[in-house]
Amino acid sequence: MPLFGPREPRIVRLQNPSVALKADRAPWSLWADGFGRLAIRSIQAIVVVAIAAGIIFVIQSLTLVTIPLVLALIFASAFAPAMRWMRGRGVPSVLATLITLLTTVILLGGLGWLIVWAVRDQWDELYAQAQDGFAHFAAWAQDLPFFPTADQLDDWIDQLTAFFTSAQFGSGAIAGVGAVASFITGFVLLVTILFFFLKDGPQMWEFLLRPFRGEHYARARRVGDKTVSVLGSYVRGTAAVAAVDAIGILIGLLILQVPLALPLSVLVFVLAFIPIVGATVAGILAALVALVANDWVNALAVVGVVVLVNQLEGNFLQPVLMGRSMKLHAFVILVALTVGAALGGVLGAILAVPITAVAWGVVQVWDGPSLPARWARAKRQPDRVG
């Protein structure tokens, strides 16, 4: 036999068969069965929830920065087509940004002046009509068995007077001053961030994409483009729908001779950015003004006008202006509104729907320009034979 020749394979026989069984039971094999996979998924879900809770906590702690940042991103996305149009015609970025901001300020300032003028012009008349309407209501309600007596009304008035002159109301007023200061600070920060987003937005996004390569770079670019497209389409479409709603309700209020028709129509425009809930609140306020200023028949007519305009908007106008890609199920909208209101109040309710639309839009382009993420793809139905 050669010294360095091939060796014959040796057969090793284990004296105890349980040793092989223990060898197969490696520590990681405990996670291979159904219960182990469930445990792994549970741990992953806990980690995801913890990270999401941490992000929400940071956002709530830094609302003075995060809210202006999100609003500036939304406004910059809405103005992106105008900025591209001006840049394409050789307008410098600084000049295009100043033109956009000044145009917005002029439009908002003119709208605010119209509101103040309308309120001041009709306030005295509305106040007198409200007094007469309240007196008629009180005279009618005194015959009801549950209407409070004069002594009870005087007691309630004394309690309100004591509250407005108490230290508690004074501390609340001081807190209100602090809220106004925070609002002014946030507004200045919003305008500053919006200026830089409009001026250097594409360069800033390219800087953030530097760490990505290959498919990750392509995906990040798709996500960014889809975010800007969805936010811009949502804001422009919602503004167009809200403007049509406001004009329709303004015409109805003027025909019915309801006071404060212009401020109410502007309120309709603003509240239209809160889906479902905003139209209801605006209709209730318009009906209350008509009830106080005129009578209940006029208030019912206002409700009819609001319902008619909302039906035309929901069935005809919104699908055309918003597009099918922006359409979210009513259940998703309600859940988003509830979560947004719970986390950020009225502003959270306004931002909840566009953020949800952006998240769904990102899912739609996750694996390609027109290829959703694998878990979000529609399943093909098997072909039926016969």
C-alpha positions in Angstrom: 0.0 0.0 0.0 1.5 3.4 -0.9 2.4 5.6 1.9 0.5 8.6 0.6 -2.2 6.8 -1.3 -6.0 7.4 -0.9 -7.5 6.4 2.3 -10.4 4.2 2.6 -13.5 5.8 4.1 -14.1 4.9 7.6 -17.5 4.1 8.9 -18.1 5.4 12.4 -20.8 3.7 14.3 -22.3 5.5 17.2 -22.9 3.4 20.3 -25.8 5.6 21.4 -28.4 6.6 18.7 -29.7 9.5 20.9 -26.4 11.4 20.1 -27.4 11.8 16.5 -30.8 12.9 17.5 -29.3 15.5 19.8 -27.0 16.7 17.0 -30.0 17.3 14.7 -31.6 19.4 17.4 -29.4 22.5 17.0 -30.4 25.6 19.0 -31.7 27.4 15.9 -34.0 24.5 14.9 -36.3 25.6 17.7 -37.3 28.6 15.5 -38.0 26.5 12.4 -41.5 25.2 13.3 -44.7 27.2 13.1 -44.6 28.4 16.7 -41.0 29.6 16.2 -41.8 31.5 13.1 -44.8 33.1 14.9 -42.4 34.2 17.7 -39.9 35.7 15.2 -42.7 37.6 13.5 -44.0 38.8 16.9 -40.5 40.1 17.8 -40.2 41.9 14.5 -43.7 43.4 15.0 -42.7 44.6 18.4 -39.5 46.2 17.1 -41.4 48.0 14.3 -44.1 49.2 16.7 -41.4 50.5 19.1 -39.6 52.3 16.3 -42.9 53.9 15.1 -43.7 54.9 18.6 -40.3 56.5 19.0 -40.7 58.4 15.7 -44.2 59.6 16.8 -42.8 60.7 20.2 -40.0 62.7 18.5 -42.4 64.3 16.1 -44.8 65.3 18.9 -41.9 66.6 21.0 -40.6 68.7 18.0 -43.8 69.9 16.5 -42.4 73.5 16.2 -40.0 72.1 13.6 -41.8 69.0 12.2 -45.1 70.7 11.3 -43.5 73.6 9.4 -41.3 71.1 7.7 -44.2 68.9 6.5 -46.3 71.9 5.5 -43.4 73.4 3.6 -42.9 70.1 1.7 -46.6 70.0 0.8 -46.7 73.6 -0.4 -43.4 73.1 -2.3 -44.9 70.0 -4.0 -48.0 72.0 -5.0 -45.9 74.8 -6.5 -43.5 72.4 -8.2 -45.1 72.7 -11.7 -44.9 76.5 -11.6 -41.3 76.4 -10.5 -40.4 73.9 -13.3 -42.2 76.0 -15.9 -40.3 79.2 -14.9 -37.0 77.4 -14.7 -37.6 75.9 -18.1 -37.9 79.4 -19.5 -34.6 80.6 -18.0 -35.9 82.3 -14.9 -33.3 82.1 -12.1 -34.3 80.0 -9.1 -34.2 82.9 -6.7 -36.5 85.1 -8.9 -38.9 82.2 -9.5 -39.1 81.5 -5.8 -39.8 85.2 -5.0 -42.5 85.4 -7.7 -44.2 82.3 -6.3 -44.1 83.5 -2.7 -45.2 87.0 -3.5 -48.1 85.8 -5.7 -49.2 83.6 -2.8 -49.0 86.4 -0.3 -50.9 88.8 -2.5 -53.7 86.2 -3.1 -54.0 85.3 0.6 -53.8 88.9 1.7 -56.5 90.0 -0.7 -58.7 87.1 0.4 -58.2 88.0 4.1 -59.1 91.7 3.3 -62.3 90.6 1.7 -63.2 88.5 4.7 -62.6 91.3 7.2 -64.5 93.8 5.0 -67.5 91.5 4.7 -67.6 90.8 8.4 -67.3 94.5 9.4 -69.9 95.5 6.8 -72.5 93.0 8.0 -71.6 92.4 11.7 -74.0 95.0 13.1 -76.9 93.7 11.1 -76.2 90.1 12.0 -75.7 91.0 15.7 -79.1 92.7 15.8 -80.7 89.8 14.0 -79.1 87.4 16.4 -80.5 89.3 19.4 -84.0 89.2 18.0 -83.7 85.6 17.1 -82.4 84.7 20.5 -85.2 86.7 22.2 -87.9 84.9 20.0 -86.3 81.5 20.9 -86.2 82.3 24.6 -89.9 83.4 24.5 -90.8 80.2 22.7 -88.7 77.9 24.9 -90.1 79.3 28.2 -93.2 77.3 27.7 -91.2 74.0 27.6 -91.2 72.0 30.9 -87.4 71.6 31.0 -86.5 75.2 30.2 -84.4 76.8 33.0 -86.0 79.4 35.2 -84.9 83.1 35.4 -83.0 82.4 38.7 -81.1 79.5 37.1 -80.2 81.7 34.1 -78.9 84.4 36.5 -76.9 81.8 38.4 -75.3 80.5 35.2 -74.4 84.1 34.1 -72.8 84.7 37.6 -70.7 81.5 37.2 -69.5 82.6 33.8 -68.6 86.0 35.0 -66.7 84.5 38.0 -64.8 82.2 35.6 -63.8 85.0 33.2 -62.5 87.0 36.2 -60.7 84.1 37.9 -57.0 83.3 38.0 -57.7 80.1 36.0 -58.9 82.2 33.1 -55.9 84.5 33.4 -53.5 81.5 33.3 -55.3 80.3 30.2 -55.0 83.7 28.6 -51.2 83.6 29.3 -51.0 80.1 27.7 -52.9 81.5 24.7 -50.3 84.3 24.4 -47.6 81.5 24.4 -49.5 79.6 21.7 -49.7 82.8 19.6 -45.9 83.2 20.0 -45.3 79.6 19.0 -47.6 80.0 15.9 -45.7 83.1 14.8 -42.4 81.3 15.2 -43.6 78.3 13.3 -45.0 80.5 10.5 -41.7 82.3 10.1 -39.9 78.9 10.0 -42.4 77.6 7.5 -41.8 80.5 5.1 -38.0 80.1 5.5 -38.1 76.4 4.8 -40.5 76.8 1.9 -38.2 79.4 0.4 -35.3 77.0 0.4 -37.4 74.1 -0.8 -38.6 76.1 -3.8 -35.2 77.5 -4.5 -32.9 74.5 -4.0 -35.3 71.5 -3.7 -33.9 69.4 -6.5 -30.3 69.9 -5.3 -31.2 69.1 -1.7 -32.9 65.8 -2.9 -29.9 64.8 -5.0 -27.7 65.4 -1.9 -29.9 63.0 0.1 -29.7 60.4 -2.6 -25.9 60.2 -2.6 -25.6 57.1 -0.3 -27.8 55.0 -2.6 -26.5 52.9 -5.5 -28.1 50.8 -8.2 -31.6 49.6 -7.6 -31.7 51.3 -4.2 -31.0 54.6 -5.9 -33.7 54.0 -8.5 -36.2 53.1 -5.8 -35.3 56.2 -3.7 -35.8 58.4 -6.8 -39.1 56.8 -7.6 -40.2 57.3 -4.0 -39.2 61.0 -4.1 -40.9 61.7 -7.4 -44.0 59.9 -6.3 -44.2 61.8 -3.0 -43.9 65.2 -4.8 -46.4 64.1 -7.4 -49.0 62.8 -4.9 -48.7 65.8 -2.5 -48.9 68.3 -5.4 -51.8 66.5 -7.0 -53.6 66.2 -3.7 -53.2 69.9 -2.8 -54.0 71.2 -6.2 -57.0 68.9 -6.7 -58.4 69.6 -3.2 -57.9 73.3 -3.7 -59.8 73.2 -7.0 -62.6 71.1 -5.5 -62.8 73.4 -2.5 -62.9 76.5 -4.7 -65.8 75.1 -6.7 -67.6 74.1 -3.5 -67.1 77.6 -2.0 -68.3 79.3 -5.2 -71.4 77.1 -5.4 -72.3 77.6 -1.7 -71.6 81.4 -2.0 -74.1 81.6 -4.9 -76.7 79.7 -2.9 -76.2 81.9 0.2 -76.4 85.1 -1.8 -79.6 83.9 -3.4 -81.1 83.0 0.0 -79.8 86.4 1.4 -77.9 84.8 4.2 -75.6 87.3 6.0 -71.8 86.7 6.0 -72.0 84.7 2.8 -68.4 85.5 1.8 -66.8 84.5 5.1 -68.9 81.4 5.2 -67.8 80.4 1.7 -64.2 81.0 2.6 -64.7 78.8 5.6 -66.1 76.1 3.3 -62.9 76.4 1.2 -60.7 75.9 4.3 -62.7 73.1 5.8 -62.8 71.2 2.5 -59.2 70.2 3.2 -60.6 67.9 5.9 -62.4 65.2 4.0 -65.9 64.1 5.0 -65.9 66.0 8.3 -65.1 69.5 6.9 -68.1 69.6 4.6 -70.4 68.6 7.5 -69.0 71.3 9.8 -69.2 74.0 7.2 -72.9 73.1 6.3 -73.8 73.2 10.0 -72.3 76.6 10.5 -74.0 78.0 7.4 -77.3 76.6 8.5 -76.9 78.1 12.0 -76.2 81.5 10.6 -79.3 81.3 8.4 -81.4 80.1 11.3 -80.3 83.0 13.5 -80.5 85.7 10.8 -83.6 84.5 9.0 -85.8 81.5 9.9 -85.8 77.8 10.0 -87.2 77.5 6.4 -84.2 79.5 5.2 -81.9 77.3 7.2 -83.3 74.1 5.6 -82.8 75.7 2.2 -79.1 76.3 3.1 -78.8 72.6 4.2 -80.3 71.6 0.8 -77.8 73.8 -1.1 -74.8 72.4 0.9 -76.0 68.8 0.3 -76.5 69.4 -3.4 -73.0 71.0 -3.9 -71.3 68.2 -1.9 -73.1 65.5 -4.0 -72.0 67.2 -7.2 -68.5 67.4 -5.9 -68.2 63.8 -4.7 -69.8 62.2 -7.7 -68.6 64.3 -10.6 -65.9 66.9 -9.7 -63.6 65.0 -7.4 -63.0 61.9 -9.6 -62.1 64.2 -12.5 -59.8 66.6 -10.6 -58.2 64.2 -8.1 -57.8 61.2 -10.4 -58.2 57.5 -9.6 -54.6 57.3 -8.3 -55.5 59.6 -5.4 -58.6 57.8 -4.5 -58.6 56.3 -1.0 -61.4 54.2 0.4 -63.7 56.0 2.8 -62.8 53.6 5.6 -59.1 54.4 5.2 -59.9 58.1 5.2 -61.9 57.8 8.4 -59.1 55.8 10.1 -56.5 58.3 9.0 -58.6 61.3 10.2 -59.1 59.7 13.6 -55.4 58.8 14.0 -54.3 62.3 12.8 -56.8 64.1 15.0 -55.7 62.0 18.0 -52.0 62.7 17.4 -52.1 66.3 16.1 -55.6 67.8 16.6 -57.1 69.7 13.7 -53.8 70.1 11.9 -53.2 66.4 12.3 -56.5 65.7 10.7 -55.7 67.9 7.8 -52.3 66.3 7.2 -53.4 62.7 7.8 -55.1 62.1 4.4 -52.2 63.4 2.2 -49.7 61.5 4.2 -51.7 58.3 3.8 -52.0 59.0 0.1 -48.3 59.4 -0.1 -47.7 56.1 1.7 -50.0 54.3 -0.6 -48.4 56.0 -3.7 -45.0 54.8 -2.5 -46.2 51.3 -2.2 -47.5 51.5 -5.8 -44.0 52.2 -7.2 -41.9 50.2 -4.7 -40.7 47.6 -7.2 -41.0 49.6 -10.4 -42.6 52.6 -12.0 -45.8 50.8 -12.4 -45.1 47.7 -10.2 -46.4 47.8 -6.6 -44.7 46.0 -3.7 -45.1 42.2 -3.8 -47.5 42.1 -0.9 -49.7 44.8 -2.5 -50.1 43.2 -5.9 -53.5 42.0 -7.0 -53.7 38.2 -7.2 -54.7 36.7 -10.5 -57.8 34.6 -10.5 -57.4 31.1 -11.9 -58.9 30.6 -15.3 -62.1 28.6 -15.2 -62.3 25.6 -17.5 -65.7 24.9 -19.1 
